[in-house]
Amino acid sequence: EALLKKSGCTKCHAVSSKKEGPAFKDVAAKYKGKPDGAAAVTKMITTNPKIKVDGREEMHDALKTKNDAEVKNVVAYILSR
């Protein structure tokens, strides 16, 4: 949770309510239990993909870490919501 805050994720995402981005519980509902769910979330939070926000494209910021264990912890946190 601290890494999510440090990385600025909570500016656009909340645990249970939609902000500019989807709530973590909605992300979990979409990906939890799917064979590629953790990989999809990992890719989203580590590769700076382009996303649509209010009809315009912008870069999705990556986590402020390259540590695999920290990335896995964040993915587990998001999918456990």
ABEGO torsion letter per residue (X at the ends): XAAAAAAGAAAABBAABBBABBBAAAAAAAABGBAAAAAAAAAAAAAGBBBBBGGBBBBBBBBBBABAAAAAAAAAAAAAX
